[in-house]
């Protein structure tokens, strides 16, 4: 049985103007698409065989039969504004991308295992976005090589093989009902937060929620099975912010936000660090003069408190006061650079 994309023409009223929406018929059966992207609205779809897209006023909608994903680009219009444009034999997946819905990413399905999984049709499509100064941009093939996908199973987060992609899961960071995406691009911020506005890269005020990463000499790496078992977060002062986890303390770095995003501070940069505060989020960062006085932090019911010089000399191990929280040793001082939780 041949499968076709129906040829239809409809119009939409947008601020008193009509935008034509065209669906073009394929002469041959439509084969599974490896690349169907026109995020930049240039009217060109790749690997659509004999189907070509001609945009009218930069508005177009392309769909195909049943379970296959097509990237939707509709000139800024919301999906709910589409009327009479889709064949009854076709269906639009929840994750199809409209211009106004770009941050919601692609295609999700809910199943009984409690995770939002990537649909099969998404596997051949772009699955991650990077946010640079120009906004959300789709990743090129060369950039995709830098990405890794992760699966959350009983063994922890593991790098996925091609045959495991259908089992890809998502992380949850803040228990807000949305699943958050992660990637392992070394030069980019590693965690995405999904809120009611869609997927957003973490801002300075969200930095306290970034708790699932370990910084070693090779950069930020995803947690291994053994690290996940050790990862524990707590709220020491009930201020609504996540405080340091014991598994992070040894490798903790300081972040500063600039026009290029979040960058961890090098040792040489620490000497130049001046006072800054993360968007009134409750975390006061250490000033240049405070860095000189930094000795050690102890996590007790009052929060993280720095130890006196005399206490520092006696500091040998974690959890000095046996209050259930792990404390920093003097050997970790060089790793803990910049956070004060008040």
VENZI-V541834 format. One record per residue. N is the residue number from 0. RES is the residue in one small letter. PSI is psi in degrees with one decimal (none if undefined). Layout:
n/res/psi
N/RES/PSI
N/RES/PSI
This chain:
n/res/psi
0/x/130.0
1/x/145.1
2/x/132.3
3/x/156.2
4/x/122.8
5/x/146.5
6/x/114.1
7/x/157.4
8/x/128.1
9/x/172.8
10/x/152.9
11/x/141.0
12/x/118.5
13/x/104.0
14/x/41.1
15/x/-1.3
16/x/153.0
17/x/131.1
18/x/124.8
19/x/138.7
20/x/123.0
21/x/137.5
22/x/131.5
23/x/142.1
24/x/139.5
25/x/132.3
26/x/-32.1
27/x/161.6
28/x/137.8
29/x/122.4
30/x/160.6
31/x/136.8
32/x/133.4
33/x/-34.9
34/x/116.8
35/x/90.5
36/x/134.0
37/x/54.8
38/x/-31.8
39/x/6.5
40/x/44.2
41/x/4.8
42/x/10.7
43/x/125.2
44/x/133.4
45/x/151.4
46/x/33.8
47/x/21.3
48/x/-120.8
49/x/3.4
50/x/129.2
51/x/152.1
52/x/127.2
53/x/108.9
54/x/140.0
55/x/115.9
56/x/39.4
57/x/23.0
58/x/126.1
59/x/157.1
60/x/124.9
61/x/131.7
62/x/172.9
63/x/174.8
64/x/136.4
65/x/-122.1
66/x/2.1
67/x/139.9
68/x/134.3
69/x/137.0
70/x/128.4
71/x/126.2
72/x/120.5
73/x/51.4
74/x/38.1
75/x/-5.3
76/x/148.3
77/x/152.7
78/x/-33.9
79/x/-14.9
80/x/-7.1
81/x/124.3
82/x/131.7
83/x/19.6
84/x/-11.1
85/x/132.4
86/x/146.3
87/x/-18.8
88/x/-3.7
89/x/161.7
90/x/148.4
91/x/124.0
92/x/153.1
93/x/-31.0
94/x/3.5
95/x/142.1
96/x/120.9
97/x/160.6
98/x/-39.4
99/x/-2.9
100/x/21.2
101/x/-36.6
102/x/-11.3
103/x/-3.9
104/x/-164.4
105/x/-95.0
106/x/122.0
107/x/154.1
108/x/144.0
109/x/132.9
110/x/179.4
111/x/-0.9
112/x/0.0
113/x/-4.2
114/x/153.7
115/x/116.5
116/x/154.7
117/x/137.1
118/x/157.9
119/x/-37.7
120/x/-15.2
121/x/-17.8
122/x/-28.8
123/x/3.8
124/x/174.4
125/x/128.2
126/x/-16.9
127/x/150.2
128/x/151.1
129/x/143.9
130/x/111.5
131/x/-168.5
132/x/-15.7
133/x/1.3
134/x/-162.5
135/x/124.3
136/x/142.7
137/x/143.9
138/x/139.6
139/x/170.9
140/x/-40.4
141/x/-32.4
142/x/-30.2
143/x/-26.2
144/x/-21.8
145/x/-8.4
146/x/149.3
147/x/144.3
148/x/152.7
149/x/149.0
150/x/132.7
151/x/106.1
152/x/-168.1
153/x/-15.9
154/x/2.5
155/x/-161.1
156/x/120.1
157/x/149.0
158/x/133.9
159/x/140.8
160/x/168.6
161/x/-37.1
162/x/-10.4
163/x/1.5
164/x/-31.4
165/x/-13.5
166/x/9.8
167/x/130.9
168/x/179.6
169/x/159.8
170/x/158.4
171/x/130.9
172/x/-51.1
173/x/10.3
174/x/37.5
175/x/8.8
176/x/-6.5
177/x/147.9
178/x/142.5
179/x/141.7
180/x/149.2
181/x/156.8
182/x/176.8
183/x/35.0
184/x/121.1
185/x/-37.0
186/x/4.0
187/x/160.2
188/x/137.6
189/x/-1.2
190/x/138.3
191/x/140.5
192/x/128.4
193/x/109.0
194/x/-167.8
195/x/-16.9
196/x/2.2
197/x/-162.5
198/x/127.4
199/x/145.3
200/x/152.6
201/x/130.8
202/x/177.8
203/x/-33.8
204/x/-17.0
205/x/-2.2
206/x/-31.8
207/x/-18.8
208/x/-7.6
209/x/92.5
210/x/2.8
211/x/22.2
212/x/149.5
213/x/129.5
214/x/112.1
215/x/-170.3
216/x/-17.9
217/x/3.8
218/x/-162.5
219/x/122.7
220/x/153.5
221/x/152.0
222/x/138.4
223/x/175.9
224/x/-47.3
225/x/-32.5
226/x/-35.7
227/x/-36.2
228/x/-28.2
229/x/-13.0
230/x/120.0
231/x/131.5
232/x/152.5
233/x/162.6
234/x/104.1
235/x/-17.5
236/x/7.9
237/x/35.5
238/x/4.9
239/x/-1.9
240/x/145.5
241/x/127.6
242/x/-178.8
243/x/142.5
244/x/151.3
245/x/-31.2
246/x/-12.0
247/x/-20.5
248/x/-38.0
249/x/-27.3
250/x/9.1
251/x/134.3
252/x/167.3
253/x/142.4
254/x/142.2
255/x/147.0
256/x/129.9
257/x/-169.4
258/x/-18.2
259/x/-0.5
260/x/-157.9
261/x/131.2
262/x/136.7
263/x/143.9
264/x/134.5
265/x/169.6
266/x/-41.0
267/x/-32.0
268/x/-26.6
269/x/-33.3
270/x/-22.8
271/x/2.4
272/x/128.5
273/x/171.5
274/x/134.2
275/x/155.3
276/x/136.3
277/x/79.0
278/x/39.3
279/x/41.4
280/x/4.6
281/x/-10.9
282/x/114.0
283/x/127.2
284/x/154.3
285/x/141.1
286/x/171.2
287/x/-42.3
288/x/-31.6
289/x/-30.0
290/x/-35.0
291/x/-26.5
292/x/-3.8
293/x/125.0
294/x/-66.6
295/x/156.1
296/x/142.8
297/x/132.7
298/x/107.9
299/x/-168.9
300/x/-16.7
301/x/-1.4
302/x/-164.2
303/x/119.8
304/x/140.5
305/x/144.4
306/x/150.7
307/x/167.7
308/x/-41.3
309/x/-35.0
310/x/-32.6
311/x/-39.0
312/x/-27.5
313/x/-2.1
314/x/118.2
315/x/-35.6
316/x/-176.8
317/x/163.1
318/x/57.4
319/x/-44.0
320/x/3.0
321/x/39.5
322/x/7.7
323/x/-8.9
324/x/145.3
325/x/134.3
326/x/161.3
327/x/142.2
328/x/165.4
329/x/-26.5
330/x/-15.1
331/x/-4.5
332/x/-38.0
333/x/-17.2
334/x/-32.7
335/x/107.5
336/x/-33.5
337/x/-0.8
338/x/137.3
339/x/123.9
340/x/107.1
341/x/none
